């Protein structure tokens, strides 16, 4: 029998006396964030708890099938909660507009798998070895002996699948496959999940992809690939920002490329930078961290204020230094 984790028992013990909950996630929520949020919400509601699910930014259309009752909404001020649980959010600031709406709270529980997590909760369960936060929530439900319904299984399978690149990333471990297998056994609808998440893109997203292929650049002897998406590019494509999710993987997959970078204009003086590394010796979370961001060794990001050209030069310089160090250590 698998040993019980003390941190899970501590969380479960803390939840016993709580009746009202807010479950928050990071800005620009992805499949792991939303899948983890909704799985917890459904489980707590089945325990008779009052639960709201909040994100600053709206639900990505491709994930809406996970939330048929439209639990997820924008945060609202004036509410009081016995407990706030955050999922997949490495630091408090990444909650965005949620922060001002959860000040009147009791306990704050932080569940995450980012090594850069700042441990901002009263209880922090941070496991950087886990491939996804969804896998942690799965462990919590299992240890609590709470039923995993087909709806919860859909949420957790989506969380795990999206954050492992469909089980392709090196963070994927045997335990990840075991969790996914049991979720299928519990009723996760793989055909529907794959169709909604991976096989149904709007034409606007395809236009963004066309822009990416027409505009990306290579540098450092084709070892670094990068491209920009500006607000006008979204307008021309008729797209919304969450439709750029996954585009960076296309340039990362070019054979000589070791590091890929997406620069995204959020405001004229604010750039969202996404980084991907295919080389274990290049930890892009360290690069992102030096600019106030964070993430994982192979996938990280940051929001950087300042002149866009200056941001680009600074990021590419940091990538070049990391690349030179990696190439030097390999020689």
DAJO-V691510 format. One record per residue. RES is the residue in one small letter. PSI is psi as a letter, one per 30 degrees, with the letter a starting at -180 (999 if undefined). OMEGA is omega as a letter, one per 40 degrees, with the letter a starting at -180 (none if undefined). NEAR is the number of other C-alpha atoms within 10 Angstrom. Layout:
res: <RES RES>
psi: <PSI PSI>
omega: <OMEGA OMEGA>
near: <NEAR NEAR>
This chain:
res: <x x x x x x x x x x x x x x x x x x x x x x x x x x x x x x x x x x x x x x x x x x x x x x x x x x x x x x x x x x x x x x x x x x x x x x x x x x x x x x x x x x x x x x x x x x x x x x x x x x x x x x x x x x x x x x x x x x x x x x x x x x x x x x x x x x x x x x x x x x x x x x x x x x x x x x x x x x x x x x x x x x x x x x x x x x x x x x x x x x x x x x x x x x x x x x x x x x x x x x x x x x x x x x x x x x x x x x x x x x x x x x x x x x x x x x x x x x x x x x x x x x x x x x x x x x x x x x x x x x x x x x x x x x x x x x x x x x x x x x x x x x x x x x x x x x x x x x x x x x x x x x x x x x x x x x x x x x x x x x x x x x x x x x x x x x x>
psi: <k k k k k e e e e e e e e e f e g k e k k k j l l l l i k a e e e e e e e e e e e e e e e f g g l k k k k k k e l l k k e f f f f f i f g h e k l k k k l g l k k e k k k k k g j f l e f f f b f e e f f g e i l c k j k j j l g k f g k g h f l e k j j j j f f k f l e e e e e e e e e e e f h k k j l e e e e e e e e e e e e e f g h h g f l f f k l e f e e e e e e e e e e f g k j e e e e e e e e f g i k l e e e e e e e e e e e f f l l k l h h g f k k l l k j l e f e e e e f h l l e f f f k f e f f e f e f k e f k e k k k k k k j e l e g k k k k k k k k g k f f j j f f e e e e f g g a a b l e f k l l l k k l l k e e e e e e e e e e e e e e e e e e e e e f f 999>
omega: <a a i i a a i i i i a i a a a a a i a a i i a i a i a a i a a i a i i i a i i a i a a i i i i a i a i i a i i a a i i a a i a a i a a i i i a a i a i a i a i a i a i i i a i a a i a a a i i a i a a a a a i a i a i i a i a i i i a a a i a a i i a i a a a i i a a i i i i i i i i a i a i a i a i a i i i i i a a i i i a a a a i a a i a a a i a a i a i i i i a a a i i i a i i a a a a i a i a a a a a i i i i i i i i i i i a a a a a a i i a i i i i i i i i i i a i i i a a a a a i a a i i i i a a a a i i a i a a a i i i a i i a i i i a a i a i a i a i i i a a a i a a i i i a a i i i i a a a i a a a i i i a i i i a i i i a i a i a i i i i i i i i i i i i a a a none>
near: <3 5 6 12 11 9 14 18 14 12 18 15 11 14 17 8 10 16 16 20 25 25 24 31 28 25 18 18 21 20 25 26 30 32 29 32 30 24 24 25 24 19 18 18 14 12 11 10 15 15 21 21 23 25 24 21 18 15 21 18 14 19 17 16 16 23 16 9 8 11 14 21 14 14 22 13 13 10 13 16 20 16 23 25 20 27 27 27 25 26 20 18 13 18 23 18 19 24 15 13 17 21 14 15 16 16 18 21 22 26 26 29 24 25 17 21 22 15 17 14 17 10 17 18 20 22 16 17 12 20 26 28 29 35 23 25 22 25 16 20 17 12 16 14 9 14 13 21 16 16 18 25 24 25 31 35 28 30 26 30 25 22 21 19 14 13 17 11 14 12 19 20 14 8 12 19 14 10 19 21 13 15 23 15 12 17 16 24 18 14 8 13 20 14 12 17 18 12 11 10 14 13 12 18 21 16 17 23 19 12 18 22 14 10 12 15 15 15 12 14 9 14 17 23 25 22 20 19 21 16 16 10 18 19 12 12 17 14 19 16 16 17 19 19 12 12 16 21 15 12 25 22 14 14 9 13 20 22 27 26 29 25 23 21 20 17 13 12 12 16 24 19 23 21 28 25 23 19 15 12 16 23 24 30 25 20 23 25 15 13 18 12 22 25 26 22 22 20 20 24 25 21 19 20 16 12 12 19 9 11 20 19 11 13 21 18 12 17 24 17 14 19 21 14 13 16 12 9 9 8 5>
